[in-house]
Amino acid sequence: MAKKKNKYQIKINNKIRNYFNGLAFEDGIVTLDEEKLVELVMLLELDVALDDKDSMIKALRRVWSQDGIKSREIITTYLTQPYKALVKDNKSTKSSDRVEKILYILNDIAHSFDEEQRVLESLMDTKISKITHKKVKNTLTYIRNKQRVKKLQKLLNVEFDSINQMVFYDSFIFRLKDSDFSKQLEVKSESIDFDNLFKLSFDDSLKKLEEIKEKVKVEKQNYIDDFIEKTISTPHHYLSYEQIFNALKSMPPEVCIDHTPLDISIIEEIIKSLNNNYYTIETQEHIIIQTTKSYQLFEEMVEYELSLSYEKSFIYNTIWLGKELPIESDFNTQDKELIEHFEYAIDDLLDEMREISYKLELEDSEYHNFISKFISPQIASSRTLKLKEKSKRRVIFHFSDYIQPLLEKQKREELLAKTIRDFKNLFPLARSLKREIIFHVGPTNSGKTYQALKELKEATTGYYLAPLRLLALEGYENLKADGVNVSLITGEEEIIDEESTHISSTIEMMNSAVDVDVCVIDEIQMISDRDRGWAWANALIGIPAKRVILTGSSDALDTIKELCEYLGEELTIVEFERKNPLEVLHYPIPLTQLEPSTAIIAFSRREVLSIKQQLSSKYRVSVVYGNLSPEVRREEARRFREKESDILVATDAIAMGLNLPIKTILFAKDNKFDGLRRRELLPTEVIQISGRAGRYGIEEKGFVGALDSNTLHNIERIFHTPLPKIKLPISIMASLEHVLLIGEILETSHISTILNFFADNMEFDGPFVAANIDSMLEIASIVDEYDLDLRTRYYLSCAPASISSPYIESVFHRYIRQIEAKQKVLYIPPRDLPKFAHTNDMLLNAEDRVREISLYLWLSFKFPELFEDTQKAKDARVKLNQYIENSLREGHFTKNCRKCGKSLDFSYRFSICDECHHKARRGRRYRR
């Protein structure tokens, strides 16, 4: 019977897809007109407002996903065979009875003949038993409201969009120095409350809307006047008066005035003034800026191009506001990273060439000549400083041919690829269970994680897999507080209860060898993360739990559905809604007017500490940024939570893992540099961060805003932008077992070779690609310098060693040397610390020392016989964290001029003071 039911269900789903031209019901329903939606809602007798399209769509989606096959059959029959599903025997008689009943009910309600016909048409296919006085009255109300809206639109000459904003075009005056002109511009009001509006008479409704229309026109004119006054009152940093005049006169009606498009020739002129070697290209949505650089590749100089892509709106807005264009600093950052990656790739290529020729004694010049022969032409033709995979393979191929063919090794590589192609079967215990997967999907502050943990507590055995050590600790404490025997396992600490039935751990520490009843995988949308997404993929595919509960946002829903289909496992979707409202503020809030329980979001450590410096004289301030240890972040959060501080200044590190009593989130910026380019914040970033405002049970409502009007305007736009869906494929990473297998078949213990093979050659049957392991490969290149076995090299390559810090890199080298020599690795604590840091360098050093302890403790779990000073390291961590806490509370860090030693403001961008800079310039003039 189950099989028949499944086939029938598939048949219904196929019918719906055919009806919606290939779309699933959840997507196709938005294409229906309001009349069909109303008829469906009335047919199913759903308790939902008939004048709210979004509510009707949401209710129908819920019925489709939750009410079972019967409701789907009614919906499908109605859409594909209109009216037939409701008409059985004695068709004409029943139709007559239906009309008679509707007319009988209408006798008690004042109505027109046209309204009567519309009501009959709407209810003609409804079962007679379902036609009630309430249903008829609701239908009539809906018809009247719809007609009323149409009439209002016509009288006002406006349209109402999907969120009930009044949209219209009107003429506005642009008052410039020499002349005035008028332009037709698009105007939008705030969302209109039609429920309250329809309580008024028609004339009063019309009057109210006329007042709103007039108000937004005045506001728009005032905004235009203010902008023009600020722009032309003094000479503009970039634009001439004529350019300002022409641009404003030709601006499109739908564009905000401070994002008015500028002619590409103007932008080119501005960018050329910054550097004559910059070249500008215009695309439909972006401004691309290019420049030429040169690089010494062994004995040959090669030229290449750098390219930056900026959204046009960002360039326009920056120019209009007279701000500094970040082109030079972005080029410098990009060039530095490009050279680092290229040199790393060249070194990696050299290592691979030496590896396959280890039995031969070749001069370095032979390797260099081979590389230059193939790579220099590629750079010259492509104009990019990049070692393309194709070129790398060509070098290796010809080099291999030069020394000797490795046919047998190629066959072994093919065998290896087949061995681990079907990724899901690498987790046999999970595959042996009939797992039930439940997805708690919803925004922040919706209770989805709370409900999941509630089910976990009630389970006999279970796992909680957290995205952060901080959350794993919080989950451990919550379970323990409720009387659950629980153990904590993270990369650098373990608290083992021998009688534990539950484990709270970071997601990378997932154990696929022990089955449990329930597992909660938190923040499943992280499966798309470029660097860590593989851990969520491994957990979803490999956790051996009878019931797997995922929590996450709606952008992951389609991907999770496809992965469950790939796994052949049942998926249940439970939707959650935010428990209290989140509102975007209408006006910016400057730093001088902050209220307690406010969090300011910046996007770099320097910005966070700079804003804190500005606030410290007036407010008690807590700070949170990524470089701080979890303990310090937790303590700073506690101070804010317990009202020991008034204001929180943080990076987007608060977007996950900290539950804080924030009433208002204020963005300091609407853009950030992500390592590749400067870009506006993404909707996922804005929504995730904003969701921290208005914690349920603490605040009735959350507020989102910004420190300035331009940022506020852009944050509001991004906030209302729909979340882009996460797309397949997802990333997976080699486990220790994979590495050992690859090493055995390739006959190598060179961890870089194995990881590169996995990244470059693996193809999978499922929707997977090899994960980005750039950071792991950086560490692997260090590890391969030492004489270690493959298992040890793999463990060290996975270590949390941030080699972007010179201090951590030197410590890591010392640890590896002692591991290589099989010597005890002593932890060397810092000397006596002052009460707090006086300079930024002192604070940075303390943060590095805490990261060193995390590395030491992580290695102590992998090599317990060598790393024995764990208690000394933990004691030092307590002292260092207290020192950092004291430093953050004291809050007066200094930067010193590297020439004269003079104290500089923390936010000052340069390393020497203005006075020393001017002296140096005068000295150069004097020498000339």
N, C-alpha and C positions, 0 to 999 in steps of 0.2 A: 504493500500500500504506500509506503514511504516513497518508493521510486516513482509511482504514478503521480503522487502529489508533486514531486520535484519536477517531473516532466511538464505537468500542467502549469506549474509556477513559471517555468522557463518559457512556455508558450505565451503566457500572459505578458511576461517581460518583453518578449520579441514583438508582440502586438504593439505594445506601448512604444518601443523603439522605432517601429515602422511608422507609427502615427506621428512621432516627433522627429522624423527624418534622421534616425540614428542616435538621438539623444536619449539618455536615461530619464526616468520620470522626474528625478530631483532637479535635473537641468531643464527638461522640456517644459515643465509646468509654468515656468516664468514667461513662456511665449504665448500662453492663453490670454484671451481678452477677459476683461472684468466680468462680463455677463456669464461666460462659461464657468469662471471661478465661483461666482455667486450661486449658479445652478448646482454645481458640484457640492458646495458647502451645504446648501439647503437639502440636497438629495441625501447627504450623509448625516444631516441633522447635527452639524457641528456648532458649538456655542462660540461664535467668533463674529466680530463686527463686520458687516457686509460692505462697509465703505472703506475698509483698510485692506488694500491688495496684499501688502507684505504679510499681514496676519493670516489672511486666507491661504496664501502659498505655504506659509510655515505649518499651519494646521493640516493641510492636505499632505504635505511631506511626512508629517508625523503619523498620519493614518496609514500612508503607504508603507512606511518602514516598520510600524508596530502592531497594526490591527489584524494582520493575517490575510489569508488568501481570499476570504469572502469580500472584504472591503476592496481589495485590488480588482476582484472580478467586477464589482459594481462600477468602479471608476473606469476600467478598461471598456466595458460594454457601453457605458454612456458616451465615451469619447469616440469609439470606433463604430458603434451602431446607435446613433442618437435616437432616443425615445423608445427603442424596441425592448430594452431591458425592463421598462416599467409597464409595458402593456401586455396583458395576457389575454384570457378569454373575454368575450363580450366587449370587444374594444370600443365600439361606438357607444354602448350603454354606459360603460365606466367613464368614458370621456365626457359624456353628457352630465353624469352625476358629479364629476369633478368640477365642471364649469358651474353647475348649480350650487355646489357647496361654496365655491369661491365667491360667487355673486351674493350668496346668502350672508356670508361674513362681511362682505364689502358694504352691505346695506347699513351696517352700524358705523361705518367710517365714511366721513365726507371725502369725496374723490371726484375726479373728472372722468369723462368717457375715455380719453387717451390713457389716463392712469389705469383705468379698469382693464383696457386691452393689454397693457404692458404687464400687469399683474397676472392676467390669465396666461399670457405667453410664457412668463417665467415659471409658473407653477403647473403648467399643463402636463408635465411628465412626472409630477410628484404623486406618490400613492395617496389615495383619498384619505386613508387613515392618518397620514402624516400632515395633512392640511389642517392647521389650527389657526385660531384667531391671532396668536402671537406670530406665526410664520407669515401670514398674510400681511399683518401690520408691519413686520420687519421688511418684507419685500417692498411694500408701498413706500416706507421710509427711505429705503435705499434708492428707489427710483426717483423719489422727489429730491433727495440730496444730490444725486447725480445730475439731474436737470438743473438744480439750483447752482451747482458748480459751473456747469456749462454757461448758464446765463451770466453768472458773475464774471467768468473769464471774458465773455463777449463784451459786457458793459465796461469792464476795466481795461480791455485790450491786453490781457496778460495770459500766461499759461501757468499751471501748477505742476511742478515736477514730481518725481516719485517719492520725494521726502517732504512734499507739501510746501516747498519754497515757491514764492511768487516770482516768476521770471518774466521780465519784459525789457524792451529796448526804449531808451529815451535819449533826448538830446541834452548834452552837457557843454558848458562853456569852459573853454581853456583860455585863461587870461594870462597872456605873456606881455613882455615889455612893450613891443611895438604894435601888436595887434591881438585881437581876440578871434577865436573861431569856435564853432560848435561841432560836436561829433555825436553820432548815435552810438551808445554803449549799452552792453548787456548789464542788467541790474538784477540782483537776487536778494530777496528778503530772508529773514530767518523762517524756519518751518512754521506754518500756520496751524493753530489748534482748531481744526474744523469742528470737533465735538462741542467746544464751547461756543464757537462762532454760530453754529446752527441752532443754538438755544435762543439767539436773537431773531428779531424779525428780519425779513429780506432787506428792507431799507437800511436797518441798523447794521446788518452784515456788510452791505455795500459800503456804507459810510466808514465802518471800521477798516475795511480793506483799502479804501481810498486813503485813509489816514496813514496806514502802514506804507502804502505805495509812495505817498508824498514824503514820508519820513526817510525811507531808504534813498529816495532821490536826493534829498537835502544832504544826507550823510555822505553819499557818493560825491556830490558836488564839493562839499567841505573837504573831503579827502583829496580830491583833485587839486583844490585851491592850496591846501597845505603842502602837498607834494611839489607843486610848481613853485611855490614861494621858497621852499627849502632848496630847490634845484637851481633856481636862477638868481637868488638873492646875492650870492657870491659866485665868483668864477668857478665853474665845475672842474673837478680834478681831471676829467677825461674829455668832456664834450664841449664843443663850442655852442654858442647860443643858436646858431643856424641849425646845427645838427639836432639839438634838443627840439627846436620848433618843428623841423621836418619829421622827426621820428614820432612825436606826439600827434602830429596831424594825420599820419598814415597808420597809426596803431590800429590793430584789429579790434572790433567791438567787444570780443569776449575776453580780452587780455587785461590783467590788472596793470595799473599805470606804472608801478615800479618794476614790472617785468616786460615793459614795452620793447618789442623787437628793434634791433639796430641793424643797419645795413652792414653787410659783411666787410665792405671797404673801410668802415669806421673801426670795426673790431680789428681788422688787419693792421690799421694804422696804430691803434693803441698797443697791440701786441708787438709790433715792430719797434715801437718806442722803448719797450722793455729790453729787447735784445734784437739786434738786426738779423741774427741768424735764425729767428723763429719764423716758421711758415704756417699759414693758417688754411685749413680746409673746412668747408661747410657741408654738413649733411642735413637731412631733414630735421633731426632732433638734436644734433650735437655740433659743437665746435671742436675740431681736432687741431692740435698744435704740434708741429714737428720741429726738430732741430737735429743737426748732424754732430756726431762725436767720433773720436778715434781711439783705437785700442791697440796696444803692442802685443801681438800674438806670436810669441817666441821671437823669431828674427824678422817678422813682417808686421808692418803697420796696416790695420784694416779700419775702414770707416763704416759707421752704422748710424741708423736714425732712431731717435726716441720719439714717442708719440703719446700725447695726453688727450684724453677725451673728456670734455665737460658738457653737461647738459646746457642747452642754450639758455634756459631760464636762469640757471646759476650765473652764467656770464653776464646776461642782460642785467640781472638784479645787482650783481657786484659792481658793474660799471655805473648804473644809475645812482647807487648809493655812495659812489666815490670811494669804495673800499679797495684795499690792496689786492690785486690778483695774485693768487698763490702759485703762479706758473713756475717761477724759478725754483722755489723750495720743493715743489712736487717733482720737477725734472731731476733735481739733485737726489731726492729720495729714490725715485725710480731708477736713475742711473746707477746709484750705489747698489741697490738690490739686484739690478740686471747683471752688473759685473760680478757680484758675489755668486749669483746663480750660475753664470757662465763659467767662472773659474772653478766653481765646484764641479760642474759638469765635465770640464776639461780634465780636472784631477781624477774624477771618477772614470773617465775614458782611459786615462793613462794607467790607472790602477787595473782596469780590466785588461788592457793590452799586456801589462806586465804579468798579470795573473795567467793568461793563456800562453805566455812565452816564458814561464818561470824557469824552464829547463835550459833556456838559451841565455847567452851573455851578450845582450845588445846595449849599444851606447844610447844615452838619452836623445842624442840628435836624430837617431833613426825613428824613435817614437814621434819626435817633434815634426820631422819631415812628413811622416805619414799623415799626421793630423792637419798640418798646414796645407798639404796637397789637396785635401778634400774640403776642409772647413773654410779656408779663406775664400774660395770661389762662392761658396754658399752664402757667406756674409756679404760679399760684394754684390751678389744678385738679389738677395732678399732685403739687404740694407738693415738687417736686424742682428744684434749681438746675441745670438741664440744657437746653441748646439741642438739642431733638430734631430729627432730620433732617427729619421731616415738617413741623415748624414752620419750619425754615430754608427748605425748599423753598417753603412757602406765602408767606413773606416775599419770596423771590426772584421767585416767580411774579407776585404782585400788583405788585411793584416793576417788573418787566419790562413788565407790562401798562400800568403807569402811564407808562412812558417810551415804549415801542413794542414790539410783538410781534417775536420773533426766530425766525420760522418756518424760515427758511433755515438758521440755525445749528442748530436742532433736527434737521433732516434730516442735516446733516453729523455731528452727534453719533451718530445711528443708524448712519451709514456707518462711523464709527470703531469702534463696538462690534463690528460684524460683522467688521471687518478683523482684529482681534486676539482674536476669541472662542476659536478652537481653539488653545490655548496651545502644545501640543506641536509644532505646525507652524511655530512661530517659531524652531525650531532645525533647519533643513533638513539640515545635515551629519549630526547625530545620527540623524535619521530615515532617512537614506540608507544607514546601516550596519545590518547584521544583528547588533545588540548582544546579547551574552549577559550576563545580570545574575546575580551570585552574592551571596547574603546570608549573611555569617558572623554568626550570631546566638548570643549567649551573654552571661553575666555578666562583670563585671570579672575580670581575672586568669585568663582562660580561654585566652589565646593566640590569640584571633580576629584581632586586629590584627597580631600578629607573623606569622601565617601569610599574611595578605593582603600585607604588605610583602615577605615572602619571594618571593611570586609576582611582585610588582612589580619586584623586583631582577632577576629572571630574564627579564623582558620586554625586547624590543628598544627600545620606547619606552613612556613612561608618565607619568601624573600621580599625585601624592599630594595630596589636598584635605583640609586639616586644619581643625578647628574654631577653633584658636587660633594666633596668631603663634608662641607658644612651641612648639607641636607641629609647626608647619611647619618651624621651625628644627631641631628634633630629627630630623624625617624627612629633611631635607636632609643633616644631619651623618651619619646612619646610612647613607644611600645613598652618600655620598661616601666614607665609611670602607670600604665594600665595593667600591670601585673603579668606581662608576657615575658617568658624567659627568652632573652634575645642576646645575640652576639653582634659585635661591630667589626667589620673588616674593610679597611681602606688600604691604599698603597703604602701608607707610612705608620699605621697603627692597627692593633688588633686588641679587642676586649672580648675574650672568649668565656662564655658561660657553658660549662660542661653539660648542663641540663637544658640548654637552649633549644627551642623548637623553631625559632625564627632567626633570620640573619638580615641585618641592615648593612648594605655595602655600597661603595661607588660602583658605577655600572661596569667599569673596566675589570672589576674583580669578580664578575659573574662566574659561578661554578656550574658547569654543564654536566657534572657527573653525579649529582645528588638530586633526586626528585622531591618535590613538595606539592602541597595542595594548591596554594595560591602564591602568585608572584605579582607584585606591582612594579611596573616599569614607568618611571616618572619622566615627563617632558619628552614624549616620543617624537615630537617634531624635530628634535635634535638629530634625528636620523639623517637629515640633509646637511649637517655640519661638515664643512670641507675637511677638517682635521680629525674630529672625534666621532663622526656619524657611524663609523664601522662598529663602535661599541654597542649602539642601540640596535643595529642590524643583527649582530651576533646574539644579543639578548632576546630579541623578538623571535629569531629563528631557532635559537639553541637552548633557551631556558626550559628545563624539564619540570614544568608545573602543569597540573591538571586544569587550572584556571589562571589565565594570564590577563591581568587588568592593565591596560595602557591608559595613561593620562596625557592630554596634549591639546593643541589648538586645531581648528578646523582645516587649516591649510594642509595638514598631513592626512586627511581622511581618505582621499582617493588613492594615495600611495599605500596606505595600510590595507585598503580593500584589495588592491592588486597583489600585495605580498601574501595576504591570507589565501587568496585564490591560488597563488603559486604553491603555497604550502598545503593546499587542500584542507584547510581547517576553517571551522565555523567562526564567523565574526558577528558579534552583537554590538550595535552602536547605541550608546546612551548619551543623549545630548544634555548639556548643562547650560544654564544662562547665568549671566552675572547677577549677583544677589543685590547689588545696589547700583544706582546710576553713576555714570562717568560723564562729566560735562566739560566742554572746552570753554575756557574763560573768554570773555569778549574783549578784554583789554590786557595789555602787557603789565607785568608787575616788576618794577625796578628793584634793585638790591636794597634800596633804602626803605622799602615799604613791605617787607616780608612779614608774614604771620607765622607764629609757631606751628610746628607740624608740617613745614614746607620742605620739600626736597628739590635741590637744583641739580640738573643733569648736565655734565660736561663730557667731553670725549677724549680727554688725555689727563695723565697724572698732573702735568704742569698746570693745566687749566683748573683742575679741581683745587690744587693747593693755592693757586693765585686767587681764586674766588674766596676761599676760606680766609686768606690774609685780609681781603677787603671787608669781610663780615665780622672778623674776630673782635673788633673794637665795640661792636654793638650787640652781637649775639653770641650765645654759646653754640659751637658748631661741632658736628661730627662729620667725618669724611670716610668714604669707602671707594677704593679703586683696586684694580686687578692685582697690582704688585704687592698688596698687603696680604699677610697670612690669613687663613680662615679664622684663627683665634682673634686677631685684631679686628677683622671685619665684624665678627660676632660681638665683640666688646663695644665697638663703635655703634653697632645697631642697638645693643642693650641700652647704652647711654641715651640714644634718641628715643627708644621705646619707653624708658622710664623717666623721661622728661628732664634728664640731666643735661641735655642739649636741646636747643630750640630748632636748629636748622640742620639738615643733612645735605652735604655737597658730595656728589658721587658720580662715577662713570656709569656706563650701562651694566656694570657688575651687579647692580641691585635688581636687574631685570629677572634674576632667577636666584632662589635660595634664601632670600631674606623676607620675612613677614614683618612689616613695619607699619606703625600707625601714621601713615602719611595721609594728610588731607589734600595737599596740593603738590603736583609735580610741575616744575618749571624748567623748560629746556633753555640752556644757555646758547645753543646753536641748533640749526636745522640740517647741518651737514657734517661729514667727517671724512678723513683720509683713511681708506681701508687697506693701505699698503700697496695698492695698484693705482688708485685714482681718488681724487676728491669727488664726492657724490653726496646727493641729498640722502637723508635717512630713509630707510625702507619702511613700508607700512608695518611689516612684522616687528621691526625694532621699535617704532613709535608706539604701537599698540601694546607690545609686551611691557615696555617701560611704563607707559601711562596706566596700565592695569594695576600698578602698585599703589595708586592713589585711591583713597576711600575704602580702607579695609573694612569688610563686613563685620558688624558687631562693635566697631569703634567709631566709624564715621557714617553718617546717613548718606553721604554723597561724596564722590571724588571729583577733583578738579584738575584740569590739565591746562597749562599755559606756557608762557615764555617770558624772557626778560625784556624783549623788544618787540615792536609791532610787526616788523618784517618776518622775524622768526615765528611769531605767533600765527601769522597768516599762513605760512607754509606748513607749520605743524598741524593746523586745523585741516588743511587740504589733505595732507598725508594721512591724518587720523581717520578721515572719512573714505579713504581709498580702500577698496576690497583687498583682502589678503590674497597674494598670488599663491596658487597651489604648488605644493612640493611635487616634483616630477621624478619619475624613475629615469635611469637606474640609480641605485644607491651603492655606497662604497662598502667594501669588506676588506679586511686586512688579514695578513698571514699570521697564524698562531704559531706557537713553538713547534707543534707537531708538523705543521706545513713547512716551516723553516728546516727542520731536521730532515724531512723527506726530500726537499729540494736540494739540500746540501749533499745528501747521500747520492742522489742521481747525477748532480752536476760535479760530484767529486770535489767539493770545495767546502772550506769552513769560513770563507770570506763572506761576512754577513752583508756587505754592500752589494756583492754580486748576486746573492740570493734574493735580497729585497728588491733589487732592480729587475731581476728576472720576473719576480711575482708582479711587480708594477707594470712592466712593459709587455709581458707575454701572455698573462693569464686571460683566458676568456671563459665565461661561465654560461651554463644553460639557463639560469634564472636571470632576473632583472638586476644584475650586479656589474660593477666595475671595480678594479683594484683601487683601494683607498689612496688618498694623497698622503705620502709618507716623507715629505720633504724634510720635516724636522727630525724624523727618525733617521733618515739617511745622513743628515749632518752629524748626528751623534755616532752613527755607524762608521763614518769615515774616520773618526777619532779612535773608536774601539779597534778598528782593523790595523792600527799602528802597533798593536801589542800582540804578544804571543799568548793567545787564549783559546780555549775550546769553543766550539760553535754555540753550545747551550749558554755559556757565560757571555759570549758576544751578543747573543739575542737579548738576554736579560739586561745587559748594560745599554743596549740600543733603545730599550723601552724606558730607561730611567728618566725621571723628571729633571733633566739637566739642561737648563736654559743657557745655551752657550752664547746667546747674545750678550750675556754678562761676562766680561773678562775674568772677574773674580770666580764665578761658578765654573767657568771653563778650566781655570788653573786648578781649582779644587778637584774637579772631576779627573783631570790627568793624574793628580797625586793619588787619588783613590784607585784608579786603574793600575798604576804602577805597583801599588802594594798588593792588589789582587793578583796581578801577574806573578809577583814574588811570593805569594801565599803568606804575606805578613799580616799581623793584626793591624787594623786600621783604627788609629786613635782619633777621637774627636777632640779638637782643640778649641775650647770655648774662648769667647772674646775677653779681653782684659776688662778691668773695672770701667764701667760705663758712667758717663755723667748722668745727671737727672733727666736731661732731655737733649735732643739734637739742636745745635745752633745753626747748622747750615743744611742746605739741601743734600750735599754730598754725604754728610754724616747720616742723614735719614736713609738715603739710598743704600749706604753701606750696611746699615742695620737690616734693611729689607733683604739684601743679598744674603746676610748671615742666617736669616730665618729660612730662606730658600735652600741654603746649604744644609741646614738641619733636616728639612724635608727630604732632601736627597740622601742624607746619611741614614735616616730611619727607613726609607724605602729600600735601600741596599741591605739594611740589616735583616730584612725578611727574606731576601734572596741569598745572602751570604752571612748567616747568623754566627758562624764560627769565626769570621773575620771582623765583623762590625759589632763589637760588644759594648761600646760606650753609649748605649741607647739612653740610659737614665741620665747620664751627664748631658747628653744632647737635649733631652726633654727639659731638664732643669734650666739649661741655657735658653731654650726657646721661651720659657716662661719669663725669664728676665728680659730677653730681647723684646718680646711682645709688650711687656710693661713699659720698657724704654720707648718703644714706638708710640704706644698709647699716650704716655706723658708728652712726647714730642708733638703729637697731633693736637693734644689739648693746649699745650703752650703756644704752638702755632706761629712762631715768629722765625721762619727760616730766612737765611740770607744767601745772596749770591755775591761773590766778590769779583771785582774787576781783575782780570789776570795780569794787567799791567801794573796798576798802582795799589790794588788790594781794597779799593773803596767798596763799601756795601752797596749792592744794587737791589732794586725791587725784584721780588721773586718772579713776577710776570715779565720782567725785562728780557727781550729776545736775544740780546747780543752778549758776548763774553767780555767786552771791554766797555768802559763808560764813555759817554760823549766827549768828555774833556780829553781823555787819552786818544780817542779817535781823531779829534781836531788837531791835537799836537802832532800826531803821526802824519796827517795830511800837510800841515805847515812845514814839517821837516822834509817831506818829499819835495815840496815846492822850493824850499831853500837850497836843497842839494842840486836841483836842476838849475 
